[in-house]
């Protein structure tokens, strides 16, 4: 908890240490030193191996994430298509070269998932993931995210994602996403699906995903 609170309370000082927006981070390539500085900064909130952080503020797992999706989301934060003041400060100083470099780094990590979801919900979540909710016209999650929830291109990896984070995102989909109607984020396709799931269904699918590797 203290690590996350420090991260949220002192963005300016940490950003300065990490070198966000520094003159060295320009051009079409990224130096090893600059990349390492950014990685260490991301680790402050997302864990040493991008495994995520479960505490007063839940930070998502980045490890194993699809590079296209992660690049899209970093860009979305930087232009406020996703509304998060802290992540805006993190991303708006990143150069075009740094974004794919960070995405590639996290894609290659594969730590053990941080699991705490209620196991009694897993079976129901598996059914939703594999078969959808036909009565609500909700397609199977697997149709976009893959049979093992590892994602594909712009569709993110969901396997091993923190239970609380998945629940929060699905339950509050429009609060930080789709903030720029004239230029919607690539994840806008999820809006009707998130809105169509009940609270119980969200909890179930989040539990199932939490235990996938």
C-alpha positions in Angstrom: 0.0 0.0 0.0 2.7 2.4 0.9 4.5 1.9 -2.5 1.3 2.7 -4.4 0.5 5.7 -2.3 4.0 7.1 -2.8 3.6 6.6 -6.5 0.4 8.5 -6.6 1.4 11.2 -4.1 4.7 12.2 -5.7 4.4 11.9 -9.5 6.4 15.0 -10.3 9.5 13.9 -8.3 9.4 10.3 -9.5 8.8 11.4 -13.1 11.9 13.6 -12.8 13.9 10.7 -11.6 12.6 8.4 -14.3 13.4 11.0 -16.9 10.0 11.3 -18.5 10.1 13.9 -21.2 13.9 14.2 -21.0 15.9 15.5 -23.9 17.6 12.1 -24.1 14.4 10.4 -25.0 14.0 11.7 -28.5 14.4 10.4 -32.0 13.6 7.0 -33.4 15.6 4.9 -31.0 15.7 4.4 -27.2 18.9 4.0 -25.2 19.2 1.1 -22.8 19.7 3.6 -19.9 16.5 5.5 -20.8 14.5 2.3 -21.2 15.7 0.9 -17.9 14.7 4.2 -16.2 11.2 4.0 -17.5 10.9 0.3 -16.6 12.0 1.0 -13.0 9.4 3.7 -12.8 6.6 1.4 -14.1 7.7 -1.2 -11.5 6.9 1.3 -8.7 3.2 0.7 -9.3 2.9 -2.4 -11.5 5.3 -4.7 -9.7 8.9 -5.8 -10.3 7.8 -8.2 -13.1 4.7 -6.4 -14.2 2.6 -8.8 -12.1 0.3 -6.0 -10.8 -0.3 -4.8 -7.3 -3.3 -5.6 -5.0 -3.9 -3.0 -2.4 -5.9 0.2 -1.6 -5.4 1.0 -5.3 -5.3 -2.0 -7.6 -2.7 -1.7 -10.4 -3.1 -4.0 -13.4 -0.9 -6.8 -14.5 1.2 -5.7 -17.6 3.2 -8.9 -17.9 2.5 -10.9 -21.0 0.3 -8.2 -22.5 -0.2 -7.9 -26.2 2.1 -5.2 -27.5 -0.4 -3.6 -29.9 -3.0 -3.3 -27.1 -0.5 -1.9 -24.6 0.8 0.6 -27.2 -2.8 1.6 -27.9 -3.6 2.2 -24.3 -0.4 4.2 -23.6 -1.4 6.4 -26.5 -5.0 6.6 -25.3 -3.8 7.9 -21.8 -1.5 10.4 -23.4 -4.3 12.1 -25.4 -7.0 11.6 -22.8 -9.0 9.0 -24.7 -8.7 7.2 -21.4 -9.1 9.5 -18.5 -6.6 9.0 -15.7 -4.7 12.0 -14.5 -1.8 10.0 -13.1 -1.4 7.9 -16.3 -1.6 11.1 -18.4 1.4 12.5 -16.5 3.2 9.2 -17.1 2.5 8.9 -20.8 2.3 12.3 -22.4 6.1 12.7 -22.2 6.8 9.4 -23.8 8.3 9.5 -27.3 7.0 7.3 -30.1 10.1 5.1 -29.8 9.7 4.6 -26.0 6.1 3.3 -26.3 6.8 0.1 -28.3 10.0 -0.5 -26.3 8.0 -0.6 -23.1 5.3 -2.7 -24.6 7.9 -5.3 -25.9 9.5 -5.4 -22.4 6.3 -6.3 -20.6 5.1 -8.7 -23.3 8.1 -10.9 -22.5 7.5 -11.2 -18.8 5.5 -14.1 -17.3 5.4 -14.0 -13.5 3.0 -16.1 -11.4 -0.4 -14.5 -11.3 -1.5 -12.6 -8.2 -4.6 -14.7 -7.4 -7.2 -13.9 -4.8 -10.5 -14.3 -6.6 -13.3 -16.4 -5.0 -12.8 -19.9 -6.4 -16.5 -20.7 -6.2 -17.1 -18.2 -9.0 -14.6 -19.7 -11.5 -17.0 -22.3 -13.0 -19.6 -19.7 -13.9 -16.9 -17.4 -15.2 -15.6 -20.1 -17.5 -19.0 -20.6 -19.0 -19.3 -16.9 -19.7 -15.8 -16.7 -21.2 -16.4 -19.7 -23.5 -20.1 -19.3 -24.4 -21.0 -15.7 -23.7 -24.4 -14.8 -22.4 -26.8 -15.5 -25.3 -29.8 -14.1 -23.6 -28.1 -10.7 -23.4 -26.5 -10.9 -26.9 -23.1 -11.0 -25.3 -20.6 -13.1 -27.4 -18.0 -15.4 -25.8 -15.0 -13.5 -24.5 -12.8 -16.2 -26.1 -13.9 -15.1 -29.6 -11.7 -12.0 -29.3 -9.3 -12.8 -26.4 -8.5 -16.3 -27.5 -9.3 -19.7 -25.9 -6.6 -19.2 -23.2 -7.3 -15.4 -22.8 -3.9 -14.5 -24.0 -5.2 -11.9 -26.4 -4.4 -11.2 -30.0 -3.2 -7.9 -31.4 -5.5 -5.1 -30.2 -7.4 -7.6 -28.1 -5.7 -7.7 -24.7 -4.4 -10.6 -22.7 -6.8 -11.2 -19.8 -5.2 -14.3 -18.3 -3.8 -13.7 -14.8 -5.2 -10.2 -14.6 -6.0 -9.1 -11.0 -9.5 -9.9 -9.9 -10.3 -6.5 -8.5 -8.9 -4.7 -11.6 -11.0 -6.7 -14.1 -14.1 -6.1 -12.0 -13.5 -2.4 -11.7 -12.8 -2.0 -15.4 -15.9 -3.8 -16.5 -18.2 -2.3 -13.9 -17.0 1.3 -14.6 -16.2 1.0 -18.3 -17.2 4.5 -19.4 -15.7 6.4 -16.5 -12.2 6.4 -17.8 -12.6 5.1 -21.4 -14.3 6.5 -24.5 -13.7 10.1 -23.4 -13.0 11.3 -26.9 -16.0 10.4 -29.0 -14.6 12.0 -32.1 -11.6 9.6 -32.0 -12.7 6.5 -30.0 -10.1 4.2 -28.5 -9.7 0.7 -30.0 -11.3 -0.8 -26.9 -14.6 1.0 -27.6 -15.9 -2.3 -28.9 -16.2 -3.5 -25.3 -18.6 -0.8 -24.2 -21.9 -2.6 -25.0 -20.5 -5.9 -23.6 -19.4 -4.4 -20.3 -22.7 -2.6 -19.9 -24.6 -5.8 -20.7 -23.0 -7.9 -18.0 -24.6 -8.0 -14.5 -22.5 -7.4 -11.4 -22.5 -11.1 -10.6 -21.5 -12.0 -14.2 -18.6 -9.5 -14.0 -17.4 -11.0 -10.8 -17.6 -14.5 -12.2 -15.6 -13.9 -15.4 -13.1 -11.8 -13.5 -12.5 -14.7 -11.1 -12.1 -17.2 -13.9 -9.5 -14.9 -15.7 -7.6 -14.4 -12.5 -6.6 -18.0 -12.2 -5.6 -18.5 -15.9 -1.9 -18.6 -16.6 
